């Protein structure tokens, strides 16, 4: 089977175009997490120049599992990445890169399973001046 992250990145590029920026962060005890930024024409036909999309890459490298579950499947557990869409040029949303990477590392660090309907909290604004410090998870 091909590398999961290569497949995820290929799917992101197919859906959103070429990323115009990327950043990588590694936290102690976790795999590398990248955040890709898609803006303007790179965002494809689903938003154009009015939106910026940030997508994590690395969260899906390992299946998510509850560390307390004695029957957790380390191969076929659920996998996910995060995608944040914001309006372009309204705030310094590039500062959301690190908080997004922190959220993407939470299955490895805290053993949480990220699923639709859940929320993820970072404890500080996602970017300077943001009115919220968490995200809701959707499918």
Long-range contacts (C-beta under 8 A, 24 or more apart in sequence): 4-60, 4-61, 4-79, 5-57, 5-58, 5-60, 5-61, 8-57, 8-60, 8-81, 9-36, 9-57, 12-36, 12-38, 12-55, 12-57, 12-81, 15-44, 15-46, 16-42, 16-43, 16-44, 16-46, 16-53, 16-55, 17-41, 17-42, 17-43, 17-44, 18-42, 19-55, 21-94, 22-57, 23-97, 23-101, 25-97, 25-98, 25-101, 27-101, 27-102, 27-105, 27-109, 29-108, 29-109, 30-105, 30-108, 30-109, 31-58, 31-61, 31-62, 31-108, 32-58, 33-57, 33-58, 33-59, 33-101, 33-104, 33-105, 34-58, 34-101, 35-97, 35-100, 35-101, 35-104, 37-94, 37-97, 39-88, 40-88, 47-85, 49-88, 50-87, 50-88, 51-85, 51-86, 51-87, 51-88, 52-85, 52-86, 52-87, 52-88, 52-93, 53-83, 53-84, 53-85, 54-82, 54-83, 54-84, 54-86, 54-93, 54-96, 54-97, 54-100, 55-81, 55-82, 55-83, 55-84, 56-81, 56-82, 56-83, 56-100, 56-101, 56-103, 56-104, 57-81, 58-104, 59-104, 59-105, 59-107, 59-114, 62-107, 62-108, 64-107, 64-112, 64-113, 64-114, 65-111, 65-113, 66-111, 66-113, 67-111, 68-111, 77-113, 78-113, 78-115, 80-114, 80-115, 80-137, 82-114, 82-120, 82-135, 82-137, 84-126, 84-135, 91-127, 91-128, 91-129, 91-130, 92-127, 92-128, 92-129, 93-126, 93-127, 94-127, 95-126, 95-127, 95-128, 96-126, 96-127, 96-130, 99-124, 99-126, 99-127, 100-126, 103-135
